């Protein structure tokens, strides 16, 4: 996903519906070889919104090499992208442990490293080979906060590996922001696909080892093309929380929630402040001393705690955190009954 599709996240917690966790079925004799990563995959999480995920699937493929290569939900004819991505038909008789419904949930929940979501696309089972040369495995700003950098192990490799793919049309229409005078030394682009793709990929046996392949494209007329790229996407999930106590005035409550150290609370590291000297003079502000959460603006009695996570690696047991929960609107009180939204992988709603 390119900068034209980047999503600038608000610092407040975003609330979505959730689902339940479940484990993918064990591999069959036709299962692909395991990922090159030495880290075992985590259990496959279920969809927070299965209906919303299904709505992001297309029944036709965007113009380009894959347009006639997919029948139903299988690649039936090999297609290649820029010499770095190949999708061939899956092995004859192969029944993937990760079902089409699970793959839909995982693939439509993915975000590129710049925070832009997977667009609507065509789902297909394939045998995938990717040249991942030059990939930066740790390019995960959504998963890192301050000095809390996480090593998720080696980047996944795809060499004739059964996989689920989501083929989407790249949205690189940024002409409104282009200058009218391109650089005089810009080379004339050759061999650039007129309708570039972005292809999200997950392992068909585990639902892990997610990668994103992006076709090259020309950002502005007359500019040098951006080369094709391979990167590691991430996803957002809601996690369970427990009410611990309420403030006497009803304005806040203390809740607890747990997630592994490698997962990143959406609001962690943001500067939340409270006014300490209201009045006609400029107020002073001090940071809140702990993690904060807010009830849903649309449904003030509903609370969801969101974390960003890498897709696949199991990086240890959950760690308990205490959060201060605020009412949805400043100055209001929390409802007497707080509704716990279900937990699971969240599908973007935009």
C-alpha positions as CSV (number, residue, x, y, z in Angstrom):
1,X,0.0,0.0,0.0
2,X,1.4,3.3,-1.0
3,X,1.5,6.7,0.7
4,X,-1.7,7.8,-1.1
5,X,-3.6,5.1,0.9
6,X,-1.9,5.7,4.2
7,X,-4.1,5.9,7.2
8,X,-3.2,8.4,9.9
9,X,-4.4,6.9,13.1
10,X,-5.9,8.9,15.9
11,X,-4.4,8.5,19.3
12,X,-7.6,7.4,20.9
13,X,-8.4,3.7,21.1
14,X,-10.4,2.5,18.0
15,X,-13.3,0.2,19.0
16,X,-14.3,-2.7,16.9
17,X,-16.3,-5.9,17.3
18,X,-14.5,-9.1,18.1
19,X,-14.5,-12.9,17.8
20,X,-13.0,-16.0,19.5
21,X,-9.6,-17.5,19.1
22,X,-9.1,-20.8,17.4
23,X,-6.3,-23.0,16.2
24,X,-5.7,-24.0,12.5
25,X,-6.1,-27.7,11.7
26,X,-2.9,-29.7,11.6
27,X,-1.1,-30.0,8.3
28,X,-1.8,-32.7,5.7
29,X,0.8,-34.8,3.8
30,X,0.6,-32.1,1.1
31,X,1.3,-29.3,3.5
32,X,4.2,-27.0,2.6
33,X,7.5,-26.9,4.4
34,X,7.5,-24.8,7.5
35,X,8.5,-21.2,7.5
36,X,12.2,-20.3,7.6
37,X,11.5,-18.6,10.9
38,X,12.6,-20.4,14.0
39,X,9.6,-19.0,15.9
40,X,6.6,-21.3,16.0
41,X,3.4,-19.7,14.7
42,X,0.8,-18.5,17.2
43,X,-2.8,-19.9,17.2
44,X,-4.8,-18.6,14.3
45,X,-7.3,-16.0,15.6
46,X,-10.9,-16.0,14.4
47,X,-12.6,-13.1,12.6
48,X,-14.0,-10.3,14.7
49,X,-16.5,-9.5,11.9
50,X,-16.8,-12.4,9.4
51,X,-19.5,-10.6,7.5
52,X,-17.4,-7.5,7.1
53,X,-14.4,-9.6,6.0
54,X,-16.5,-11.3,3.3
55,X,-17.7,-7.9,2.0
56,X,-14.0,-7.1,1.2
57,X,-13.8,-10.0,-1.3
58,X,-14.3,-9.4,-5.0
59,X,-15.6,-11.9,-7.5
60,X,-13.5,-10.6,-10.3
61,X,-9.8,-9.8,-10.5
62,X,-8.4,-6.4,-11.3
63,X,-6.9,-5.8,-14.7
64,X,-3.4,-7.2,-15.2
65,X,-1.6,-10.5,-15.4
66,X,-3.9,-12.2,-12.8
67,X,-7.2,-11.1,-14.5
68,X,-7.8,-14.5,-16.2
69,X,-5.6,-16.6,-13.9
70,X,-8.1,-17.2,-11.1
71,X,-11.2,-19.4,-11.3
72,X,-13.4,-19.5,-8.2
73,X,-10.9,-19.4,-5.3
74,X,-8.0,-21.1,-7.0
75,X,-5.2,-19.9,-9.3
76,X,-5.7,-22.1,-12.4
77,X,-3.0,-20.5,-14.6
78,X,0.4,-19.3,-13.6
79,X,1.0,-15.5,-13.5
80,X,4.1,-13.5,-12.7
81,X,4.8,-10.0,-11.5
82,X,8.0,-8.2,-12.3
83,X,10.1,-11.3,-12.0
84,X,9.8,-11.4,-8.2
85,X,6.4,-12.9,-7.6
86,X,5.0,-16.1,-9.1
87,X,1.6,-17.6,-8.4
88,X,0.9,-21.1,-9.9
89,X,-2.0,-23.5,-9.4
90,X,-1.9,-25.2,-6.0
91,X,-0.9,-28.9,-5.8
92,X,-3.5,-31.3,-7.3
93,X,-5.9,-32.5,-4.6
94,X,-4.5,-30.1,-2.0
95,X,-6.9,-29.2,0.8
96,X,-5.4,-26.4,2.9
97,X,-5.6,-26.6,6.7
98,X,-6.5,-22.9,6.7
99,X,-10.0,-22.7,5.3
100,X,-11.1,-20.0,2.8
101,X,-13.1,-18.3,5.5
102,X,-10.1,-18.2,7.8
103,X,-7.9,-16.9,5.0
104,X,-10.5,-14.2,4.2
105,X,-10.4,-13.1,7.9
106,X,-6.6,-13.0,8.0
107,X,-5.9,-11.4,4.6
108,X,-8.6,-8.7,4.8
109,X,-7.3,-7.7,8.3
110,X,-3.8,-6.9,7.1
111,X,-2.1,-3.5,7.1
112,X,1.0,-2.4,5.2
113,X,3.9,-1.0,7.3
114,X,2.7,2.6,6.6
115,X,-0.6,1.8,8.2
116,X,-2.8,1.5,5.1
117,X,-5.3,-1.4,5.0
118,X,-5.7,-4.2,2.5
119,X,-8.1,-3.0,-0.2
120,X,-10.9,-5.2,-1.5
121,X,-9.5,-8.0,-3.6
122,X,-9.7,-11.5,-5.1
123,X,-9.0,-14.4,-2.8
124,X,-7.3,-17.5,-4.3
125,X,-5.3,-20.5,-3.3
126,X,-2.0,-20.8,-5.1
127,X,1.6,-22.1,-5.1
128,X,3.7,-19.0,-4.4
129,X,7.3,-18.1,-5.0
130,X,8.6,-14.7,-3.9
131,X,12.0,-13.1,-4.3
132,X,12.2,-11.3,-0.9
133,X,15.6,-9.8,-1.6
134,X,16.0,-6.4,0.2
135,X,13.1,-6.9,2.6
136,X,13.5,-5.2,5.9
137,X,12.0,-7.6,8.4
138,X,12.0,-5.1,11.3
139,X,10.2,-2.3,9.4
140,X,7.2,-2.4,11.7
141,X,6.5,1.1,13.2
142,X,3.0,-0.1,14.2
143,X,4.6,-2.8,16.4
144,X,7.4,-0.8,18.0
145,X,7.2,1.9,20.7
146,X,10.2,3.9,21.8
147,X,13.0,1.4,22.4
148,X,10.7,-1.6,22.7
149,X,11.9,-3.2,19.4
150,X,11.0,-6.8,18.8
151,X,12.9,-9.3,16.7
152,X,10.4,-11.7,15.1
153,X,13.1,-13.9,13.6
154,X,13.9,-14.5,9.9
155,X,11.6,-13.3,7.3
156,X,9.3,-16.0,5.8
157,X,10.4,-17.5,2.5
158,X,8.1,-18.6,-0.3
159,X,9.5,-21.1,-2.7
160,X,6.8,-23.2,-4.4
161,X,4.8,-22.9,-1.2
162,X,1.0,-23.3,-1.0
163,X,-0.5,-20.1,0.1
164,X,-3.7,-18.0,0.2
165,X,-3.4,-14.7,-1.7
166,X,-5.5,-11.6,-1.9
167,X,-4.9,-9.8,-5.2
168,X,-5.8,-6.1,-4.9
169,X,-5.5,-3.2,-7.3
170,X,-2.9,-0.6,-6.1
171,X,-4.4,2.8,-5.5
172,X,-1.6,5.1,-6.5
173,X,-3.7,8.0,-7.8
174,X,-1.9,10.9,-6.2
175,X,-1.9,13.2,-9.3
176,X,-3.4,16.0,-7.3
177,X,-0.3,16.2,-5.2
178,X,2.1,16.0,-8.2
179,X,4.1,19.0,-9.4
180,X,3.4,20.3,-12.9
181,X,7.1,20.1,-13.8
182,X,8.7,16.7,-13.5
183,X,12.4,16.4,-12.9
184,X,14.3,17.0,-16.1
185,X,16.6,14.0,-15.5
186,X,13.8,11.5,-14.8
187,X,14.1,8.4,-17.0
188,X,11.2,7.3,-19.2
189,X,9.5,4.4,-17.4
190,X,9.6,1.1,-19.3
191,X,8.0,-2.2,-18.4
192,X,5.8,-0.7,-15.8
193,X,2.4,-2.5,-15.5
194,X,-0.4,-0.1,-16.4
195,X,-2.6,-1.5,-13.6
196,X,-0.2,-2.4,-10.7
197,X,-1.1,-5.0,-8.1
198,X,-0.7,-5.4,-4.3
199,X,-0.8,-9.0,-3.3
200,X,-1.1,-10.1,0.4
201,X,0.0,-13.6,1.1
202,X,-0.3,-16.0,4.0
203,X,0.8,-19.6,4.5
204,X,-2.0,-22.1,3.6
205,X,-1.1,-24.5,6.4
206,X,-0.8,-22.0,9.3
207,X,-2.2,-18.7,8.3
208,X,1.1,-17.1,9.4
209,X,4.2,-15.9,7.4
210,X,2.3,-13.0,6.0
211,X,4.0,-11.0,3.2
212,X,2.9,-8.1,0.9
213,X,4.2,-7.8,-2.7
214,X,3.8,-4.5,-4.4
215,X,4.2,-3.8,-8.1
216,X,6.3,-1.0,-9.2
217,X,4.5,2.2,-10.1
218,X,5.0,5.8,-11.2
219,X,4.0,8.2,-8.5
220,X,3.7,11.2,-10.7
221,X,4.0,11.7,-14.5
222,X,7.6,12.0,-15.6
223,X,9.0,10.7,-12.3
224,X,11.2,7.7,-12.0
225,X,9.2,4.5,-11.1
226,X,9.1,3.2,-7.6
227,X,10.6,-0.4,-7.7
228,X,8.6,-3.4,-6.7
229,X,8.8,-4.3,-3.0
230,X,8.2,-7.0,-0.5
231,X,7.3,-6.2,3.1
232,X,5.8,-7.8,6.2
233,X,2.2,-6.6,7.0
234,X,0.6,-6.6,10.5
235,X,-2.9,-6.8,11.9
236,X,-5.0,-5.4,14.7
237,X,-6.9,-7.5,17.3
238,X,-9.1,-6.8,20.3
239,X,-8.1,-8.6,23.5
240,X,-10.1,-9.6,26.6
241,X,-10.3,-7.1,29.5
242,X,-11.6,-7.3,33.1
243,X,-13.2,-4.6,35.2
244,X,-11.3,-4.1,38.5
245,X,-12.8,-1.0,40.1
246,X,-14.7,2.2,39.5
247,X,-14.0,5.8,40.7
248,X,-16.4,7.1,43.3
249,X,-17.6,9.9,40.9
250,X,-18.2,7.4,38.1
251,X,-16.0,9.2,35.7
252,X,-13.3,6.5,35.3
253,X,-12.7,2.8,36.1
254,X,-9.7,0.6,36.3
255,X,-9.6,-2.4,34.0
256,X,-6.9,-5.0,33.2
257,X,-6.0,-6.6,29.9
258,X,-3.1,-8.8,28.8
259,X,-1.1,-9.1,25.6
260,X,2.5,-10.4,24.8
261,X,5.4,-7.9,24.9
262,X,5.7,-8.1,21.2
263,X,2.2,-6.8,20.7
264,X,1.7,-3.0,20.7
265,X,-1.3,-1.4,22.5
266,X,-2.8,1.1,20.1
267,X,-2.5,4.1,22.5
268,X,0.9,3.2,24.0
269,X,3.4,5.9,23.6
270,X,0.8,8.6,22.8
271,X,0.8,11.8,24.8
272,X,-2.5,11.9,26.6
273,X,-2.9,14.9,28.8
274,X,-5.2,16.4,31.4
275,X,-5.8,20.1,32.2
276,X,-4.3,21.1,35.5
277,X,-5.0,24.8,35.6
278,X,-8.3,25.7,33.9
279,X,-9.2,29.4,33.5
280,X,-8.6,32.4,31.3
281,X,-4.8,32.0,31.4
282,X,-3.2,29.3,29.2
283,X,-3.7,26.0,30.9
284,X,-0.8,23.7,31.7
285,X,-0.9,20.0,30.9
286,X,0.6,16.9,32.5
287,X,0.8,13.5,30.9
288,X,-1.5,10.8,32.2
289,X,0.7,8.4,34.4
290,X,-0.7,5.1,33.0
291,X,-2.2,3.5,29.9
292,X,-5.6,4.9,29.0
293,X,-8.7,3.6,27.3
294,X,-12.0,5.1,26.2
295,X,-15.6,3.7,25.8
296,X,-17.0,3.6,22.3
297,X,-18.3,7.0,21.0
298,X,-21.1,5.3,19.1
299,X,-22.0,2.8,21.8
300,X,-20.9,4.4,25.1
301,X,-21.4,1.2,27.1
302,X,-19.0,-0.8,24.9
303,X,-15.3,-1.2,25.5
304,X,-12.7,-2.8,23.3
305,X,-8.9,-2.9,23.9
306,X,-6.9,-3.1,20.6
307,X,-3.3,-4.2,20.0
308,X,-1.3,-4.3,16.8
309,X,0.4,-7.7,16.2
310,X,2.7,-9.4,13.8
311,X,1.0,-12.1,11.8
312,X,2.1,-15.5,13.0
313,X,5.0,-15.6,15.5
314,X,4.3,-16.7,19.0
315,X,6.4,-14.4,21.1
316,X,5.6,-15.5,24.6
317,X,2.8,-15.5,27.2
318,X,0.5,-12.4,27.7
319,X,1.6,-9.8,30.2
320,X,-1.0,-8.1,32.4
321,X,-1.5,-4.4,32.1
322,X,-3.7,-2.0,34.1
323,X,-5.6,0.7,32.2
324,X,-7.7,3.7,33.2
325,X,-11.0,3.6,31.4
326,X,-12.8,6.9,30.6
327,X,-16.3,7.6,29.5
328,X,-16.8,8.2,25.7
329,X,-17.3,11.9,26.2
330,X,-15.4,14.3,28.4
331,X,-17.3,15.2,31.5
332,X,-19.7,12.3,31.3
333,X,-19.9,9.2,33.5
334,X,-19.4,5.6,32.6
335,X,-22.6,3.6,32.2
336,X,-23.6,1.4,35.1
337,X,-23.2,-1.7,32.8
338,X,-20.1,-2.0,30.6
339,X,-20.4,-4.3,27.6
340,X,-17.4,-6.4,26.7
341,X,-17.1,-6.5,22.9
342,X,-15.9,-9.9,21.6
343,X,-12.2,-10.4,20.8
344,X,-10.5,-11.4,17.6
345,X,-8.9,-10.1,14.4
346,X,-10.4,-6.9,13.3
347,X,-11.3,-6.1,9.6
348,X,-11.0,-2.4,8.6
349,X,-14.4,-0.8,8.0
350,X,-13.2,1.8,5.5
